[in-house]
């Protein structure tokens, strides 16, 4: 058995959500794909995919092995591309679509370093919270922040998984006090982002989850405005930790109820499928992965 080939087949089955679709993507037959999966399961000694239901599903072992396959295969592909494109410098026009928060709050922290490292890349940044059609609108890559992504024909690389946190300014805390429990949030001014899930689900390390419905003293449709209002002492708001990490580090904002979990958001880089990813795209994606990993 060619293990890398079997791993690619397994990954394709998962991402195509079926054997037939995977076979079509890999330009092979359903029976070949099925045989590769069976051989892989025998080699590993575990079942990777449930076959006794109409709906496609991974076993627990399958989920773990899929994550490992993605990591290994991406590294193999990256190594091959590095050899093939090693003589090429990242250069030229790079058109990137990013959410407003990346293009406003995050930009001062990553842009100078990126430009210093890649002076030959001409970066054109489009800041918009709406999803764009990368191919139709001529973008090389997009960054998106979401709980999960809908099915897409694009390559989706996870740059980071950032927990959601509650924060407020020290001025607000001095005036209104520091809430000690989720129940005490009802007595505070809660700021919300229009379009996000309206309720906050707070889960303590031990105990029952608490649902808090922000009363809506302030609502806005941009994270940058929500951030500005929070810094101004307007109330308590929810952000990804990646968005406010510099504010927390410099004590411009204070963490609220750190012992409660509020879920997380994924930072994705999306780009069209390509056998040989352009050096300028890989340079940007790798740089942003390093930035958000800190």
C-alpha positions in Angstrom: 0.0 0.0 0.0 1.2 3.5 -0.9 0.5 5.2 2.4 0.7 8.8 1.1 -1.7 7.9 -1.7 -4.1 6.3 0.8 -3.9 9.3 3.1 -4.7 11.6 0.1 -7.7 9.4 -0.7 -9.0 9.4 2.9 -8.6 13.2 3.1 -10.4 13.6 -0.2 -13.3 11.4 0.9 -13.7 13.5 4.0 -13.5 16.9 2.2 -15.7 15.7 -0.7 -18.2 14.1 1.7 -18.4 10.9 -0.1 -16.6 8.1 -2.1 -18.0 9.0 -5.5 -17.2 12.7 -5.3 -13.7 11.8 -4.0 -13.2 9.4 -6.9 -14.2 12.1 -9.4 -11.8 14.6 -7.8 -8.9 12.2 -7.9 -9.9 10.9 -11.4 -10.2 7.3 -10.2 -12.9 4.8 -9.5 -15.2 4.3 -6.5 -13.8 0.8 -5.9 -10.2 2.1 -5.9 -11.0 4.8 -3.3 -12.9 2.2 -1.2 -10.0 -0.3 -1.4 -7.5 2.4 -0.4 -9.5 3.3 2.7 -10.0 -0.3 3.6 -6.2 -1.0 3.4 -5.5 2.1 5.4 -7.9 1.0 8.2 -6.3 -2.4 8.2 -2.9 -0.9 8.4 -3.9 1.4 11.3 -6.1 -1.2 13.1 -9.0 1.3 13.5 -12.2 2.2 11.7 -12.0 5.7 10.2 -15.4 6.1 8.6 -18.8 4.9 9.7 -20.4 3.0 6.9 -23.6 1.8 8.6 -25.6 5.0 8.3 -26.9 6.9 5.3 -25.2 10.1 6.5 -21.4 10.3 6.1 -19.6 10.5 9.4 -16.1 10.1 10.8 -15.3 8.0 13.9 -13.4 9.5 16.7 -10.2 7.9 15.4 -11.1 9.2 11.9 -11.4 12.8 13.1 -7.9 12.5 14.8 -6.4 10.9 11.7 -7.9 13.4 9.3 -6.3 16.3 11.2 -3.0 14.4 11.1 -3.4 13.7 7.4 -4.1 17.4 6.6 -1.0 18.4 8.5 1.3 15.8 6.9 0.0 16.2 3.4 0.2 20.0 3.5 3.8 19.7 4.7 4.7 17.3 1.9 3.0 19.6 -0.6 4.8 22.6 0.8 8.1 20.9 0.7 7.6 19.9 -2.9 6.5 23.4 -3.9 9.4 24.9 -2.0 11.8 22.8 -4.1 9.9 23.6 -7.4 9.6 27.3 -6.7 12.6 27.9 -4.5 14.3 30.0 -7.1 11.3 32.4 -7.3 11.0 35.4 -5.0 7.6 36.4 -3.6 6.8 39.5 -5.7 4.2 41.3 -7.7 0.7 42.5 -7.0 -1.1 40.5 -4.3 -4.9 41.2 -4.0 -6.3 40.2 -0.6 -9.8 40.4 0.9 -9.9 40.7 4.7 -12.6 41.5 7.3 -12.6 45.0 8.5 -11.1 44.0 11.9 -8.0 42.6 10.1 -7.7 45.7 8.0 -8.1 48.2 10.8 -7.4 46.9 14.3 -4.9 44.2 13.3 -3.1 45.9 10.4 -0.8 48.2 12.4 0.7 45.1 14.1 1.4 42.9 11.1 1.8 45.2 8.0 5.2 46.8 8.8 6.8 43.4 9.5 5.3 41.9 6.3 6.5 44.8 4.1 9.9 44.6 5.6 10.2 40.9 4.9 8.7 41.0 1.4 9.5 44.4 -0.1 8.8 43.1 -3.6 5.1 42.3 -2.9 2.7 45.1 -3.8 -0.2 44.5 -1.4 -3.7 45.6 -2.4 -6.1 45.1 0.6 -9.9 45.1 0.3 -11.5 45.4 3.7 -15.1 44.0 3.8 -17.0 41.7 6.1 -19.0 40.3 3.2 -17.7 37.2 1.5 -16.3 37.9 -2.0 -16.0 35.6 -5.0 -12.2 35.2 -5.1 -12.1 33.9 -8.7 -14.7 36.2 -10.2 -13.3 39.4 -8.5 -9.7 38.6 -9.0 -8.5 38.1 -5.5 -5.5 35.9 -4.7 -6.4 35.1 -1.1 -9.0 36.0 1.5 -8.9 35.9 5.3 -12.2 35.0 7.0 -13.2 34.8 10.7 -16.0 32.3 11.5 -17.2 29.6 13.7 -17.1 27.3 10.7 -17.1 27.6 6.9 -19.8 26.4 4.6 -18.8 24.0 1.9 -16.4 25.7 -0.5 -14.5 24.8 -3.6 -11.6 26.9 -2.2 -8.6 25.7 -0.2 -9.2 26.6 3.5 -6.2 26.8 5.8 -6.8 27.4 9.5 -4.5 30.1 10.6 -5.6 30.2 14.3 -8.4 29.2 16.6 -9.1 32.2 18.9 -11.3 32.0 22.0 -14.0 34.6 22.5 -13.5 36.8 25.6 -15.4 39.5 27.4 -13.6 42.8 28.0 -14.2 46.4 29.3 -12.1 49.4 29.9 -10.6 50.1 33.3 -12.6 53.3 33.4 -15.9 51.4 33.0 -14.8 48.9 35.7 -14.1 51.8 38.1 -17.5 53.3 37.5 -19.7 50.2 37.3 -17.7 47.6 39.2 -16.3 44.2 38.1 -18.9 41.4 37.5 -17.9 38.2 39.4 -20.5 35.8 37.9 -22.3 35.5 34.6 -25.6 36.4 36.4 -24.2 39.8 37.3 -23.8 40.8 33.7 -27.6 41.6 33.7 -26.7 44.7 35.8 -24.1 46.0 33.3 -24.1 47.8 29.9 -23.5 45.1 27.3 -22.3 46.1 23.8 -23.2 44.0 20.8 -22.2 43.4 17.2 -25.1 43.4 14.8 -25.3 40.2 12.8 -23.6 38.0 15.4 -25.4 35.5 17.5 -27.5 37.6 19.9 -27.0 35.6 23.1 -23.7 35.0 24.9 -23.3 31.4 26.1 -21.0 31.4 29.1 -19.7 28.0 30.4 -17.9 27.8 33.8 -15.1 25.3 34.4 -17.6 23.5 36.6 -21.3 24.0 36.6 -24.1 24.8 34.2 -23.8 27.1 31.2 -25.5 30.5 31.5 -27.1 32.3 28.6 -26.9 36.1 28.6 -28.9 38.3 26.3 -27.2 41.6 25.8 -29.7 44.4 26.5 -28.5 46.4 23.6 -27.5 49.8 25.0 -25.1 50.0 22.0 -25.1 48.0 18.8 -22.9 48.4 15.7 -22.3 46.6 12.5 -18.5 46.9 12.6 -16.0 45.3 15.0 -13.8 48.5 14.8 -16.7 50.6 16.1 -17.5 48.1 18.8 -13.8 48.2 19.8 -13.8 52.0 19.9 -16.9 52.1 22.1 -15.4 49.5 24.5 -12.2 51.5 24.8 -14.3 54.6 25.4 -15.9 53.0 28.5 -19.3 52.4 27.0 -19.6 48.9 28.4 -18.7 45.2 28.2 -18.2 43.6 24.8 -17.2 40.2 23.3 -14.2 39.9 20.9 -11.9 37.2 19.8 -8.8 37.1 21.9 -6.7 37.8 18.8 -8.5 41.1 18.3 -7.9 42.5 21.8 -4.6 40.8 22.8 -2.6 44.0 22.4 -5.2 46.0 24.4 -5.1 43.4 27.2 -1.3 43.4 27.1 -1.1 47.2 27.5 -4.0 47.3 30.1 -6.2 49.3 27.8 -8.9 46.7 28.3 -9.5 44.3 31.2 -10.7 40.7 30.8 -14.1 40.0 32.3 -15.1 36.6 33.8 -11.9 34.8 32.5 -13.1 31.6 34.2 -16.0 31.3 31.8 -15.7 29.9 28.2 -17.7 31.6 25.4 -16.7 29.5 22.5 -14.2 30.4 19.7 -13.7 31.6 16.2 -11.5 30.2 13.5 -9.2 32.4 11.4 -9.1 31.0 7.8 -7.0 31.7 4.7 -8.9 30.9 1.6 -7.4 30.6 -1.9 -8.3 28.8 -5.1 -7.0 25.3 -5.7 -3.7 25.4 -7.5 -1.1 22.7 -8.1 1.7 25.3 -7.6 0.7 28.0 -5.2 2.3 31.4 -6.1 5.2 32.3 -3.8 3.5 35.7 -3.0 0.3 33.9 -1.8 2.2 31.4 0.3 4.4 34.1 1.8 1.3 36.1 2.9 -0.6 33.0 4.3 2.5 31.8 6.2 3.2 35.2 7.6 -0.4 35.6 8.8 -0.3 32.2 10.3 2.8 33.1 12.3 1.2 36.4 13.4 -1.9 34.9 14.7 0.0 32.0 16.3 1.7 34.3 18.8 
